[in-house]
């Protein structure tokens, strides 16, 4: 039986509340107000409403904690930082494509500590606490046991906002396609990472993500026995936003595939995402 951590319990309640807001909005998608943040990057009033709900619940419970949220940015200074994506997969949501999620993570002194990813369309609740395992609802999660890429199903995220590294991405994609039976791009990175933790995907990679896309899913994978790294397999993925993940065997093989395609920019922190480490 999964005994839930009090901070995780608060995050679960916030994620479910946000999921209710999202589910209600699916009934009238044509009436939503949608704004373009940048090329191919959209935000709806639902994103904002869900985020306000989450932030309000977390601040009520933990008024001294800092927050890093996709729509409202960074607020507060604390060794505890909540990292929030109120609706990961907004483009899917706006088209009625049922692959999106609420993602909430907690970092303590720069270390991932709690994680929630909630899929409101399927009522799937993925949770993890550092050192206490990862769960889907009440079922303990373990990454898959497949050892060969020739048997592996791999997830990815296609570049859609910035195309600086498109050639490198396409080179990796070509090699992965030739060495695996399947590659999937569902369109919500947090859920892709949760699926790696659940063994539904054997591995995953993507360029240019933000902390709120990565944080919760990374802890889920680590607690399910998998590995998460940057494109070279190192631990700077939260800073660079470039992620490779998988069960231990597949992870290593993906890193090897990527190596010949990595440019100097992809090997460094030149494309660093917003800082996630708290200021004491």
N, C-alpha and C positions, 0 to 999 in steps of 0.2 A: 504494500500500500504506500502510495506517495504522500508523505507528510509534507505539506507545502510550507515554505518559508513565509513569514509574515509580509516581507516586502514583495515577494513574488505574488502572494495572494492579492495585495493591493493592485499590482500591475494586471493580474488576470481580470479583476473586476473592471478596471479601466478599459482593458481591451474588449471585453464583452459589451460594455456600454457603447463604445465606439462602433463595434460591429452591429449593434442594433440600429444606430444612426445610419450606417451604410446600407443595411438591408432595407430600411424604410425608404431610402432614397432610390433604390432600384425600381420602385413602382412608377417613378415619374422622371426617368432619365432625361427625357426631352425638355423638361422644364428647368433643369439645373443651369446655374450661372457658371460658365467655364472661362478661365483666363489662361492665356499663353504666357508662361514664365520665360521660356526661350524656345528656340526652334525645336519642334516636336516634343515639348515638355509642358504638360498641362496641369492646372490645379483647379479644382471645383470648390464650390461652397461646402460640399460634403467633407473634403479634406480639412478645411478650416474648422468646421463644426466638430468633427471627430477629434481633431487635435485639441481644441479648447476643452472638450470634455475630459480627455486624458490628462491634460496639464492641470486642470482644476482638481481632479481627484488626487493626483500625486502631490500637488502643493498642499492640499488640505491635510493629507496624511503626513507629509514630510516637508514642512515649509522651509527648512534650511537647505534642502537639496538643490543642486543646479540642474538645469534642463538644456538639452540640445535637441531641438525639434526641427523637422524639415521645413515647415512653413513659417514658424516664428523665430527660428534661430536659437542662439545661445543666451541663456539668462542665468544669473546667479553665480556664486563662487563657492564651491564646496568640494570635499574629497569624494562626495557621492554625486554622480552625474547620470540622469535618466536620458536615454537616447531614443527618440520617438519618430516613427514613421506612421502617421495616422491612417494612411491608405496607400500601401505599396502596390503599384499596378493600376494607377489612375486611368491610363489609357484603356486598359482592359475593362475596367469598371464602366467607363463612359460608353463603351460599345456593348455592354451587357455580356462581355466575355468573362465567365465565372472563374477567374484566376487572379485574386488579389487578397491582400491580408493587412491586418494591423500588426505592427512590430514595435515592441517595447523592450529595451534592455537597460540594465543598471551596471554602471562601472563604479568600482570603489578603488580609489587611488590608482587609477589607470588600468585596472584589471576587471575584465568582464565577470560579473557576479550573479546576475539574474537575467532570465530571458523569457519572453512570451511572444509567440507568433500565433495569431488567431485568424483562421479562415472562416469568415462569416457565412459563406455560401454552403459550406459542408459541415459547419459547427465543429471543425477540427481545432483543438487547442494544443499547441506544442509548447512545452515549458521545460526550463532547465534551471538548476541552481548549482553554482560552482561546487564540485566535489560530491554532489548528490544525485547525479545522473540526469538524463533527459527523458521526457515522457510525451506521448501523444495521448491526450485524455488520461486514462489511468494505466496505459500500457508502456512499459519501459522500452526505450528505443536503443537499437544498436545499428551501426552502419552495416552495409552489406558485406558479405564474405567473398565476393568475386575477386579473383586475383589477376585476371588477364583482361587487357583492354578489349580483346576479341570477344568478350562476353559482356562488356560493360555498357550501360546506358548512361550517357553523359549529358548534363544540362549546361546551357550557356545563356548569355544575354547578348544580343546583337547590338553593335553600336547604333545609337539613334539620335544622340545630341551632338556629339563631337566625333569627327572622323579623322583626327590626327593620326591615329594608329590603325587605320583601317587595313592597310596592307599587311601589317603584322598579324592582326586578328584573322584575316582571311587565310593567311598561310597556316596558322594554327588550326583553323576550322578544316581546311583541306586535309591536313594530316590526321586530325581526329576522325573525320568522316571515313578515311580510308582504313582506319585501324579499329573501328568499333562498329557494332551492329546498329547504333542509333544515336542521334544527337537531338535534343529537345530544347526549344526556346519558348517557354510558356509566358514570360513577360513580367514576372514579379520575383525579384532576386531573393527576397526574404523567404518566400515559399520554396524556391529552388533549393536554398540551403537547408531548410527544414526537411525537404524530401531526401537530401543526402543523409541527414541524421537518421531518418526513418528507413533508409535502405531502398527507397523508391528510385533514387538516382544513385549511381555508383561514384560519380564525380561531377564537378562543376567548375567553370571558369568564366570570368567576366572582367572587362576593363572599366575603369572610371566610375566606380560606385561611390556612394557617400556613406558615412558612418552609420546612418539610420537604416541603410539597406543591408548592412553587413552584421552589425553587432549581435543581435539576438540569434541569428542563424549560426554565427560562428561558435557561440557558446553551446548551442544545441549539438553541433557536430562534435566538438571536443568532448562533451559529456557523453556522447554516444560512441566514443571510441575512434573517431575519425581525426583527420588532420586538416588544418586550415593554414594557408600561407599566402604570401604574395606570389608573383609569377615565377620567382626563383625558389619558392618554398620557404622563404624567411618570414619573420613575424611582423613585417611592416604593413600588412594589408589594411589596417585601419587608417594609416596615414596616407598610403598611396591610392587606396580605393581599387587596386588591382588584386583580384582574388583567385586563388585556386584551392579547391577543397575536394575531399573524397575519403573513401576508406584508405587505410595506410598503403596498400599495394597499388591501387589506382592513382592515388595522389602522386606517388613517386614517378609513375609512368607519364602522367600528364605534365609534370614539371620537366621531364626529359624531352617531351614533344615540343614544349614551348621554347626551350633554351635557344635553338638556332634562330628563332624569329624575334627575339627580344632586342629592341633598339636601346641605345644608351638612355633615352628618356624613360623607357619602361623599366629599366634596371635601377633607376634612382627615384628620389622623391620629388622630382620636378612637378609632377601632377598631383601634389598632395591635396587631400580633401580638408575640410575644416577640422581644426584641432579638437580632440575628444578628451584629452587629459585635463583634469581639473586643476585650477590654481588654488593652492592652499592659502 
